[in-house]
Amino acid sequence: MFATVVCAIGRGSRQRMLQLVETARAQLAPNGSLHLVHAVEGLPSSASPDDWAIEVMAAAETRLSEALRSADTPASIHVRAGNPSQLIVAIAKETTADLVVIASHRDDVLDRVFGSVVDHVVQRAPCSVLVLRTTR
């Protein structure tokens, strides 16, 4: 059991998101804290985002909040603009996480050339990483 768990939520299906949340919750110690992380790529990283960026981030927060309500799971939600792998590692450090839960996906050409988000997180996270594999 882990006191602080960070769960990385990507753009996958609602079913996959609920599976990740349930896996993270199962690893959580009683009275532990769960943190959901979602990175929004392609938004300006300036200090004052425009209306469109604010809408995109609010929609992501709403999606995560609804999933948490349906799973009856309390958690903190972190939606930020930026590179997913860097944000996941940064939030794991900020929250002094004991575990990061993340889902793999099928490799594509870009993953083979640049490396995947999962690879980056596994190599750089300050804690253990549980990778929920994609069924083939």
DSSP file with accessible surface (Angstrom, degrees, kcal/mol):
  #  RESIDUE AA STRUCTURE BP1 BP2  ACC     N-H-->O    O-->H-N    N-H-->O    O-->H-N    TCO  KAPPA ALPHA  PHI   PSI    X-CA   Y-CA   Z-CA
    1    1 A M              0   0  153      0, 0.0     2,-0.4     0, 0.0    27,-0.2   0.000 360.0 360.0 360.0 145.4    0.0    0.0    0.0
    2    2 A F  E     -a   28   0A  55     25,-2.7    27,-2.9     1,-0.1     3,-0.2  -0.917 360.0-148.6-121.5 140.5    1.2    3.5   -0.9
    3    3 A A  E    S+     0   0A  54     -2,-0.4    30,-3.0     1,-0.2     2,-0.4   0.867  90.1  27.5 -75.1 -37.2    0.5    6.8    1.0
    4    4 A T  E    S-a   33   0A  19     28,-0.2    94,-2.9    92,-0.1    95,-1.3  -0.977  70.3-176.8-132.9 120.7    0.5    9.0   -2.1
    5    5 A V  E     -ab  34  99A   0     28,-2.5    30,-2.6    -2,-0.4     2,-0.5  -0.965  11.5-158.3-121.3 130.4   -0.4    7.8   -5.6
    6    6 A V  E     -ab  35 100A   0     93,-2.7    95,-3.0    -2,-0.4     2,-0.5  -0.922   9.8-163.0-103.9 128.8   -0.2    9.8   -8.8
    7    7 A C  E     -ab  36 101A   0     28,-3.3    30,-2.7    -2,-0.5     2,-0.5  -0.961   9.1-146.3-117.5 116.0   -2.4    8.4  -11.6
    8    8 A A  E     -a   37   0A   8     93,-2.9     2,-0.5    -2,-0.5    95,-0.4  -0.719  13.5-164.8 -85.9 122.4   -1.7    9.7  -15.1
    9    9 A I        -     0   0    7     28,-3.4    30,-0.4    -2,-0.5     8,-0.0  -0.940   8.8-176.0-111.9 120.4   -4.8   10.0  -17.2
   10   10 A G        -     0   0   43     -2,-0.5     7,-0.0    28,-0.1    -1,-0.0  -0.022  47.2 -76.1 -95.5-155.6   -4.4   10.3  -21.0
   11   11 A R  S    S+     0   0  202     -2,-0.0     3,-0.1     6,-0.0    -2,-0.0   0.254  87.2 122.6 -91.3  13.8   -6.8   10.9  -23.8
   12   12 A G        -     0   0   43      1,-0.1     5,-0.0     2,-0.1    -3,-0.0   0.142  69.1 -61.0 -68.1-171.8   -8.1    7.3  -23.8
   13   13 A S     >  -     0   0   68      1,-0.1     4,-2.2     4,-0.0    -1,-0.1  -0.158  43.5-112.1 -69.3 162.8  -11.6    6.0  -23.4
   14   14 A R  H  > S+     0   0  114      1,-0.2     4,-2.7     2,-0.2     5,-0.2   0.898 119.4  55.6 -61.6 -39.1  -13.7    6.5  -20.3
   15   15 A Q  H  > S+     0   0  156      1,-0.2     4,-2.1     2,-0.2    -1,-0.2   0.925 108.2  47.3 -60.9 -43.5  -13.4    2.8  -19.6
   16   16 A R  H  > S+     0   0   42      2,-0.2     4,-2.3     1,-0.2    -1,-0.2   0.900 110.8  52.2 -65.4 -40.6   -9.6    3.0  -19.6
   17   17 A M  H  X S+     0   0    3     -4,-2.2     4,-2.5     2,-0.2    -2,-0.2   0.936 110.4  47.4 -61.7 -45.8   -9.7    6.0  -17.3
   18   18 A L  H  X S+     0   0   53     -4,-2.7     4,-2.6     1,-0.2    -1,-0.2   0.878 109.9  53.9 -64.2 -35.2  -11.9    4.2  -14.8
   19   19 A Q  H  X S+     0   0   84     -4,-2.1     4,-2.3    -5,-0.2    -1,-0.2   0.918 110.0  47.3 -64.0 -42.3   -9.6    1.2  -15.0
   20   20 A L  H  X S+     0   0    6     -4,-2.3     4,-2.7     2,-0.2    -2,-0.2   0.929 112.3  49.2 -64.2 -45.1   -6.6    3.4  -14.2
   21   21 A V  H  X S+     0   0    0     -4,-2.5     4,-2.9     1,-0.2    -2,-0.2   0.928 112.3  48.1 -62.0 -43.9   -8.4    5.1  -11.3
   22   22 A E  H  X S+     0   0   86     -4,-2.6     4,-2.2     2,-0.2    -1,-0.2   0.916 111.6  49.8 -64.6 -41.0   -9.5    1.8   -9.9
   23   23 A T  H  X S+     0   0   30     -4,-2.3     4,-0.9     2,-0.2    -2,-0.2   0.929 113.3  46.6 -62.7 -44.0   -6.0    0.4  -10.2
   24   24 A A  H >X S+     0   0    0     -4,-2.7     3,-0.8     1,-0.2     4,-0.6   0.924 111.4  51.2 -64.6 -43.5   -4.6    3.4   -8.4
   25   25 A R  H >< S+     0   0   86     -4,-2.9     3,-1.1     1,-0.3    -1,-0.2   0.886 104.9  57.0 -62.3 -36.5   -7.2    3.3   -5.7
   26   26 A A  H 3< S+     0   0   56     -4,-2.2    -1,-0.3     1,-0.3    -2,-0.2   0.769 107.3  49.2 -66.2 -24.1   -6.4   -0.4   -5.1
   27   27 A Q  H << S+     0   0   60     -4,-0.9   -25,-2.7    -3,-0.8     2,-0.3   0.546  90.8 105.4 -88.9  -9.0   -2.7    0.6   -4.4
   28   28 A L  E <<  -a    2   0A  29     -3,-1.1   -25,-0.2    -4,-0.6     3,-0.1  -0.560  67.6-131.3 -83.0 132.7   -3.7    3.4   -2.0
   29   29 A A  E >   -     0   0A  24    -27,-2.9     3,-2.4    -2,-0.3    -1,-0.1  -0.383  45.2 -78.4 -70.7 156.0   -3.2    3.0    1.8
   30   30 A P  E 3  S+     0   0A 109      0, 0.0    -1,-0.1     0, 0.0     3,-0.1  -0.325 123.1  12.5 -54.8 137.1   -6.1    3.9    4.0
   31   31 A N  E 3  S+     0   0A 175      1,-0.2    -2,-0.1    -3,-0.1     2,-0.0   0.646 100.1 141.7  64.5  16.1   -6.2    7.7    4.4
   32   32 A G  E <   -     0   0A  24     -3,-2.4     2,-0.4   -30,-0.1   -28,-0.2  -0.269  51.2-114.2 -77.2 172.5   -3.8    8.0    1.5
   33   33 A S  E     -a    4   0A  45    -30,-3.0   -28,-2.5    -3,-0.1     2,-0.4  -0.935  20.5-158.1-117.2 135.4   -4.0   10.7   -1.1
   34   34 A L  E     -a    5   0A   5     -2,-0.4    42,-2.7    40,-0.2     2,-0.5  -0.909   5.9-167.8-110.7 134.6   -4.7   10.1   -4.8
   35   35 A H  E     -ac   6  76A  22    -30,-2.6   -28,-3.3    -2,-0.4     2,-0.4  -0.984   7.3-154.9-126.1 118.9   -3.7   12.7   -7.5
   36   36 A L  E     -ac   7  77A   0     40,-3.1    42,-2.9    -2,-0.5     2,-0.4  -0.807  13.2-163.3 -92.5 135.0   -5.0   12.5  -11.0
   37   37 A V  E     +ac   8  78A   3    -30,-2.7   -28,-3.4    -2,-0.4     2,-0.4  -0.966  13.3 173.8-122.2 130.8   -2.8   14.1  -13.6
   38   38 A H  E     - c   0  79A  19     40,-2.5    42,-1.8    -2,-0.4     2,-0.4  -0.984  15.2-154.8-135.8 125.4   -3.8   15.1  -17.1
   39   39 A A  E     - c   0  80A  17     -2,-0.4     2,-0.6   -30,-0.4    42,-0.2  -0.836   3.5-153.2 -99.9 135.1   -1.5   17.0  -19.5
   40   40 A V  E >   - c   0  81A  14     40,-2.6    42,-1.9    -2,-0.4     3,-0.5  -0.940  17.4-156.9-108.0 113.0   -3.0   19.2  -22.3
   41   41 A E  T 3   +     0   0  106     -2,-0.6    42,-0.1    40,-0.2    40,-0.0  -0.535  66.0  33.8 -88.4 155.5   -0.5   19.5  -25.1
   42   42 A G  T 3  S+     0   0   75      1,-0.3    -1,-0.2    -2,-0.2    39,-0.0   0.551  83.3 122.7  84.3   7.1   -0.4   22.2  -27.7
   43   43 A L  S <  S-     0   0   18     -3,-0.5    -1,-0.3     1,-0.1     2,-0.0  -0.733  73.1 -94.9 -97.8 152.7   -1.6   25.0  -25.5
   44   44 A P        -     0   0   59      0, 0.0    37,-0.1     0, 0.0    -1,-0.1  -0.391  25.8-148.2 -63.3 139.8    0.4   28.2  -24.9
   45   45 A S        +     0   0  115      4,-0.0    -2,-0.0    -2,-0.0    36,-0.0   0.186  54.4 128.3 -95.1  18.0    2.5   27.9  -21.8
   46   46 A S  S    S-     0   0   67      2,-0.1    -3,-0.0     1,-0.1     0, 0.0  -0.225  74.0-111.2 -71.1 164.5    2.3   31.6  -21.1
   47   47 A A  S    S+     0   0  112      1,-0.2    -1,-0.1     2,-0.0    -2,-0.0   0.758 111.1  48.1 -68.6 -24.2    1.2   32.9  -17.7
   48   48 A S  S    S-     0   0   97      0, 0.0    -1,-0.2     0, 0.0    -2,-0.1  -0.784  80.4-162.2-121.3  89.6   -2.1   34.2  -19.2
   49   49 A P        -     0   0   54      0, 0.0    -4,-0.0     0, 0.0    -2,-0.0  -0.301  21.9-112.2 -68.3 153.7   -3.8   31.6  -21.3
   50   50 A D     >  -     0   0   85      1,-0.1     4,-2.2    -6,-0.0     5,-0.2  -0.196  34.7 -93.6 -79.1 175.8   -6.5   32.6  -23.8
   51   51 A D  H  > S+     0   0  128      1,-0.2     4,-2.4     2,-0.2     5,-0.2   0.877 124.2  53.8 -59.2 -40.1  -10.2   31.7  -23.5
   52   52 A W  H  > S+     0   0  148      2,-0.2     4,-2.4     1,-0.2    -1,-0.2   0.937 108.9  48.3 -62.7 -44.6   -9.8   28.6  -25.7
   53   53 A A  H  > S+     0   0    1      1,-0.2     4,-2.3     2,-0.2     5,-0.2   0.913 110.8  51.2 -63.0 -40.2   -7.0   27.2  -23.6
   54   54 A I  H  X S+     0   0   90     -4,-2.2     4,-2.5     1,-0.2    -1,-0.2   0.918 110.3  49.7 -63.7 -41.3   -9.1   27.9  -20.4
   55   55 A E  H  X S+     0   0  134     -4,-2.4     4,-2.5     2,-0.2    -2,-0.2   0.917 110.1  50.1 -63.1 -43.5  -12.0   26.0  -22.0
   56   56 A V  H  X S+     0   0   42     -4,-2.4     4,-1.9     2,-0.2    -2,-0.2   0.930 113.5  45.1 -62.1 -44.5   -9.9   23.0  -22.9
   57   57 A M  H  X S+     0   0   37     -4,-2.3     4,-2.3     1,-0.2    -2,-0.2   0.907 112.3  51.2 -68.9 -38.7   -8.4   22.7  -19.5
   58   58 A A  H  X S+     0   0   47     -4,-2.5     4,-2.5     1,-0.2    -1,-0.2   0.900 108.5  52.3 -65.0 -39.2  -11.8   23.2  -17.8
   59   59 A A  H  X S+     0   0   61     -4,-2.5     4,-2.4     2,-0.2    -1,-0.2   0.901 109.2  49.9 -63.6 -39.6  -13.3   20.4  -20.0
   60   60 A A  H  X S+     0   0   15     -4,-1.9     4,-2.2     2,-0.2    -2,-0.2   0.922 110.6  49.5 -65.5 -41.6  -10.5   18.1  -19.0
   61   61 A E  H  X S+     0   0   90     -4,-2.3     4,-2.7     1,-0.2    -2,-0.2   0.912 110.6  50.5 -63.1 -40.6  -11.1   18.9  -15.3
   62   62 A T  H  X S+     0   0   72     -4,-2.5     4,-2.6     2,-0.2     5,-0.2   0.923 108.7  51.9 -63.2 -43.6  -14.8   18.2  -15.7
   63   63 A R  H  X S+     0   0   71     -4,-2.4     4,-1.9     1,-0.2    -1,-0.2   0.926 112.9  44.5 -59.6 -44.9  -14.1   14.9  -17.4
   64   64 A L  H  X S+     0   0    1     -4,-2.2     4,-2.4     2,-0.2    -1,-0.2   0.915 112.0  52.3 -68.0 -41.3  -11.9   13.8  -14.5
   65   65 A S  H  X S+     0   0   38     -4,-2.7     4,-2.3     1,-0.2    -2,-0.2   0.913 109.5  49.5 -61.0 -42.9  -14.3   15.0  -11.8
   66   66 A E  H  X S+     0   0   91     -4,-2.6     4,-2.4     1,-0.2    -1,-0.2   0.901 110.2  50.7 -64.2 -40.1  -17.2   13.1  -13.4
   67   67 A A  H  X S+     0   0    0     -4,-1.9     4,-1.8    -5,-0.2    -1,-0.2   0.910 110.3  49.7 -64.2 -41.2  -15.1    9.9  -13.5
   68   68 A L  H  <>S+     0   0   13     -4,-2.4     5,-2.4     2,-0.2     4,-0.5   0.900 110.4  50.4 -64.7 -40.8  -14.2   10.3   -9.9
   69   69 A R  H ><5S+     0   0  170     -4,-2.3     3,-1.0     1,-0.2    -2,-0.2   0.931 111.1  47.8 -62.7 -44.4  -17.8   10.8   -8.9
   70   70 A S  H 3<5S+     0   0   68     -4,-2.4    -1,-0.2     1,-0.3    -2,-0.2   0.826 115.9  44.6 -69.0 -27.2  -18.9    7.7  -10.8
   71   71 A A  T 3<5S-     0   0   21     -4,-1.8    -1,-0.3    -5,-0.2    -2,-0.2   0.460 106.8-130.3 -91.1  -2.2  -16.1    5.7   -9.2
   72   72 A D  T < 5 +     0   0  137     -3,-1.0    -3,-0.2    -4,-0.5    -4,-0.1   0.930  59.7 141.5  51.4  50.8  -16.9    7.2   -5.8
   73   73 A T      < -     0   0    8     -5,-2.4     2,-0.3    -6,-0.1    -1,-0.2  -0.974  46.8-141.9-127.3 119.1  -13.2    8.1   -5.4
   74   74 A P        +     0   0  115      0, 0.0     2,-0.3     0, 0.0   -40,-0.2  -0.597  38.3 146.8 -76.9 139.7  -11.9   11.3   -3.8
   75   75 A A        -     0   0   31     -2,-0.3     2,-0.3   -42,-0.1   -40,-0.2  -0.980  48.6-107.1-163.1 159.9   -8.8   12.7   -5.4
   76   76 A S  E     -c   35   0A  59    -42,-2.7   -40,-3.1    -2,-0.3     2,-0.5  -0.754  34.8-141.5 -89.7 143.3   -7.0   15.9   -6.3
   77   77 A I  E     -c   36   0A  44     -2,-0.3     2,-0.5   -42,-0.2   -40,-0.2  -0.925  15.6-172.6-113.2 130.4   -7.0   16.8   -9.9
   78   78 A H  E     +c   37   0A  32    -42,-2.9   -40,-2.5    -2,-0.5     2,-0.5  -0.943   8.8 171.7-123.1 104.7   -4.1   18.3  -11.7
   79   79 A V  E     +c   38   0A  12     -2,-0.5     2,-0.3   -42,-0.2   -40,-0.2  -0.977  15.3 160.2-113.5 120.2   -4.7   19.5  -15.3
   80   80 A R  E     -c   39   0A  78    -42,-1.8   -40,-2.6    -2,-0.5     2,-0.3  -0.970  40.2-112.8-139.3 154.8   -1.9   21.5  -16.8
   81   81 A A  E    S+c   40   0A  30     -2,-0.3     2,-0.3   -42,-0.2   -40,-0.2  -0.663  70.9  60.2 -83.9 138.2   -0.6   22.5  -20.2
   82   82 A G  S    S-     0   0   30    -42,-1.9    -2,-0.1    -2,-0.3   -39,-0.0  -0.868  89.3 -19.6 144.5-171.0    2.7   21.0  -21.2
   83   83 A N     >  -     0   0   65     -2,-0.3     4,-2.6     1,-0.1     5,-0.2  -0.553  53.2-141.0 -72.8 123.6    4.6   17.8  -22.0
   84   84 A P  H  > S+     0   0   21      0, 0.0     4,-2.6     0, 0.0     5,-0.2   0.903  97.2  47.7 -56.2 -47.9    2.9   14.8  -20.4
   85   85 A S  H  > S+     0   0   10      1,-0.2     4,-1.9     2,-0.2     5,-0.2   0.919 114.3  46.5 -64.3 -40.0    6.0   12.9  -19.3
   86   86 A Q  H  > S+     0   0  123      1,-0.2     4,-2.5     2,-0.2    -1,-0.2   0.907 113.7  48.8 -68.0 -39.3    7.6   16.0  -17.8
   87   87 A L  H  X S+     0   0   25     -4,-2.6     4,-2.8     2,-0.2     5,-0.3   0.905 109.1  51.9 -67.4 -41.6    4.3   17.0  -16.0
   88   88 A I  H  X S+     0   0    9     -4,-2.6     4,-2.3    -5,-0.2    -1,-0.2   0.946 113.6  44.1 -60.7 -46.7    3.7   13.5  -14.6
   89   89 A V  H  X S+     0   0    9     -4,-1.9     4,-2.2    -5,-0.2    -2,-0.2   0.925 113.5  51.5 -64.7 -42.1    7.3   13.4  -13.1
   90   90 A A  H  X S+     0   0   37     -4,-2.5     4,-2.9     1,-0.2    -2,-0.2   0.924 111.8  45.7 -62.6 -43.2    7.0   17.0  -11.8
   91   91 A I  H  X S+     0   0    1     -4,-2.8     4,-2.4     2,-0.2    -1,-0.2   0.882 108.9  56.1 -70.5 -34.4    3.7   16.3  -10.0
   92   92 A A  H  <>S+     0   0    0     -4,-2.3     5,-2.7    -5,-0.3     4,-0.3   0.919 112.4  43.4 -60.6 -39.2    5.1   13.1   -8.6
   93   93 A K  H ><5S+     0   0  124     -4,-2.2     3,-1.1     3,-0.2    -2,-0.2   0.932 112.7  51.8 -70.1 -45.3    7.9   15.2   -7.1
   94   94 A E  H 3<5S+     0   0  114     -4,-2.9    -2,-0.2     1,-0.3    -1,-0.2   0.859 117.1  38.6 -58.9 -39.2    5.6   18.0   -5.9
   95   95 A T  T 3<5S-     0   0   21     -4,-2.4    -1,-0.3    -5,-0.2    -2,-0.2   0.402 106.3-125.5 -92.5   1.4    3.3   15.5   -4.1
   96   96 A T  T < 5 -     0   0  108     -3,-1.1    -3,-0.2    -4,-0.3   -92,-0.1   0.934  41.3-161.0  48.0  52.8    6.2   13.3   -2.9
   97   97 A A      < -     0   0    8     -5,-2.7   -92,-0.2    -6,-0.2    -1,-0.1  -0.255  27.7-159.9 -64.1 147.7    4.4   10.4   -4.5
   98   98 A D  S    S+     0   0   63    -94,-2.9    30,-1.1     1,-0.3     2,-0.3   0.570  80.0  18.8 -96.4 -19.0    5.2    6.8   -3.5
   99   99 A L  E     -bd   5 128A   5    -95,-1.3   -93,-2.7    28,-0.2     2,-0.4  -0.984  58.8-155.0-154.7 140.9    3.8    5.4   -6.7
  100  100 A V  E     -bd   6 129A   0     28,-1.9    30,-3.2    -2,-0.3     2,-0.5  -0.981  12.9-158.6-114.4 131.3    2.8    6.6  -10.2
  101  101 A V  E     +bd   7 130A   0    -95,-3.0   -93,-2.9    -2,-0.4     2,-0.3  -0.954  23.2 162.2-109.4 127.5    0.2    4.6  -12.1
  102  102 A I  E     - d   0 131A   8     28,-2.3    30,-3.0    -2,-0.5     2,-0.4  -0.979  31.5-126.1-144.9 151.4    0.2    5.0  -15.9
  103  103 A A  E     - d   0 132A  24    -95,-0.4    30,-0.2    -2,-0.3     2,-0.1  -0.810  17.4-142.1-102.2 142.5   -1.1    3.1  -18.9
  104  104 A S        -     0   0   21     28,-2.5     2,-0.3    -2,-0.4    -1,-0.0  -0.446  16.6-163.7 -87.5 170.3    0.9    1.9  -21.8
  105  105 A H        -     0   0   87     -2,-0.1     2,-0.1    29,-0.1    29,-0.1  -0.920  37.3 -69.6-144.1 171.6   -0.3    2.0  -25.4
  106  106 A R        -     0   0  133     -2,-0.3     2,-0.0     1,-0.1    30,-0.0  -0.453  58.6-111.9 -65.9 134.7    0.6    0.4  -28.6
  107  107 A D        -     0   0   87     -2,-0.1     2,-0.2     4,-0.1    -1,-0.1  -0.325  34.5-170.3 -64.2 147.8    4.0    1.8  -29.9
  108  108 A D     >  -     0   0   76     -3,-0.1     4,-1.7     1,-0.0     3,-0.2  -0.747  42.4 -88.1-126.4-178.4    4.0    3.8  -33.0
  109  109 A V  H  > S+     0   0  100     -2,-0.2     4,-1.7     1,-0.2     5,-0.2   0.904 125.2  53.9 -59.9 -41.4    6.9    5.1  -35.1
  110  110 A L  H  >>S+     0   0  108      1,-0.2     4,-3.4     2,-0.2     5,-0.5   0.888 105.7  53.7 -63.4 -37.3    7.3    8.3  -33.1
  111  111 A D  H  >5S+     0   0   25     -3,-0.2     4,-1.8     1,-0.2    -1,-0.2   0.890 108.1  50.4 -62.8 -38.4    7.6    6.3  -29.8
  112  112 A R  H  <5S+     0   0  177     -4,-1.7    -1,-0.2     2,-0.2    -2,-0.2   0.846 118.6  37.7 -69.1 -32.5   10.4    4.2  -31.4
  113  113 A V  H  <5S+     0   0   99     -4,-1.7    -2,-0.2    -5,-0.2    -3,-0.2   0.923 134.4  19.0 -82.9 -48.3   12.3    7.3  -32.5
  114  114 A F  H  <5S-     0   0  163     -4,-3.4    -3,-0.2    -5,-0.2    -2,-0.2   0.562 106.8-112.8-103.0 -12.0   11.7    9.7  -29.5
  115  115 A G     << -     0   0   35     -4,-1.8     2,-0.1    -5,-0.5    -1,-0.1   0.068  34.1 -87.1  89.3 153.7   10.6    7.3  -26.7
  116  116 A S     >  -     0   0   11     -5,-0.1     4,-2.2     1,-0.1     5,-0.2  -0.466  28.4-111.3 -95.2 167.7    7.2    7.0  -25.1
  117  117 A V  H  > S+     0   0   49      1,-0.2     4,-2.7     2,-0.2     5,-0.2   0.925 120.4  53.4 -59.4 -43.6    5.7    8.9  -22.2
  118  118 A V  H  > S+     0   0   17      1,-0.2     4,-2.9     2,-0.2     5,-0.3   0.930 107.2  50.7 -60.2 -46.0    5.8    5.7  -20.2
  119  119 A D  H  > S+     0   0   80      1,-0.2     4,-2.2     2,-0.2    -1,-0.2   0.928 111.8  47.6 -56.6 -47.3    9.5    5.2  -20.9
  120  120 A H  H  X S+     0   0   39     -4,-2.2     4,-1.9     1,-0.2    -1,-0.2   0.923 113.9  46.6 -61.6 -45.3   10.3    8.7  -19.8
  121  121 A V  H  X S+     0   0    0     -4,-2.7     4,-2.6     1,-0.2    -2,-0.2   0.929 111.4  51.0 -65.7 -44.5    8.2    8.4  -16.6
  122  122 A V  H  < S+     0   0   78     -4,-2.9    -1,-0.2     1,-0.2    -2,-0.2   0.909 115.1  43.8 -59.3 -40.5    9.7    5.0  -15.7
  123  123 A Q  H  < S+     0   0  138     -4,-2.2    -1,-0.2    -5,-0.3    -2,-0.2   0.810 126.4  28.1 -75.8 -28.9   13.3    6.4  -16.1
  124  124 A R  H  < S+     0   0  125     -4,-1.9    -2,-0.2    -5,-0.2    -3,-0.2   0.539  83.6 116.5-115.8  -8.8   12.8    9.7  -14.3
  125  125 A A     <  -     0   0   19     -4,-2.6   -36,-0.1    -5,-0.2     4,-0.1  -0.356  61.5-136.5 -64.0 144.5   10.0    9.2  -11.7
  126  126 A P  S    S+     0   0   72      0, 0.0     2,-0.2     0, 0.0    -1,-0.1   0.298  84.6  30.5 -83.3  12.3   11.2    9.7   -8.1
  127  127 A C  S    S-     0   0   29      1,-0.1   -28,-0.2    -5,-0.0   -29,-0.1  -0.841 104.0 -53.8-151.7-176.2    9.2    6.6   -7.0
  128  128 A S  E     -d   99   0A  72    -30,-1.1   -28,-1.9    -2,-0.2     2,-0.4  -0.310  47.5-148.0 -67.7 153.8    7.9    3.3   -8.2
  129  129 A V  E     -d  100   0A  39    -30,-0.2     2,-0.6    -4,-0.1   -28,-0.2  -0.995   5.8-158.6-129.8 126.9    5.9    3.2  -11.4
  130  130 A L  E     -d  101   0A  48    -30,-3.2   -28,-2.3    -2,-0.4     2,-0.6  -0.936  12.7-156.7-104.0 120.2    3.0    0.7  -12.1
  131  131 A V  E     -d  102   0A  51     -2,-0.6     2,-0.8   -30,-0.2   -28,-0.2  -0.891   5.4-151.2-103.0 117.8    2.4    0.3  -15.8
  132  132 A L  E     -d  103   0A  29    -30,-3.0   -28,-2.5    -2,-0.6     2,-0.1  -0.802  26.6-137.1 -86.1 110.2   -1.1   -0.9  -16.8
  133  133 A R        -     0   0  168     -2,-0.8     2,-0.3   -30,-0.2   -28,-0.0  -0.371   9.9-114.6 -75.6 148.3   -0.4   -2.7  -20.0
  134  134 A T        -     0   0   29     -2,-0.1     2,-0.3   -29,-0.1    -1,-0.1  -0.608  29.9-123.2 -75.9 134.2   -2.6   -2.4  -23.1
  135  135 A T              0   0  119     -2,-0.3    -1,-0.1     1,-0.1     0, 0.0  -0.644 360.0 360.0 -78.4 138.5   -4.3   -5.6  -24.0
  136  136 A R              0   0  183     -2,-0.3    -1,-0.1   -30,-0.0     0, 0.0  -0.591 360.0 360.0 -98.7 360.0   -3.5   -6.6  -27.6
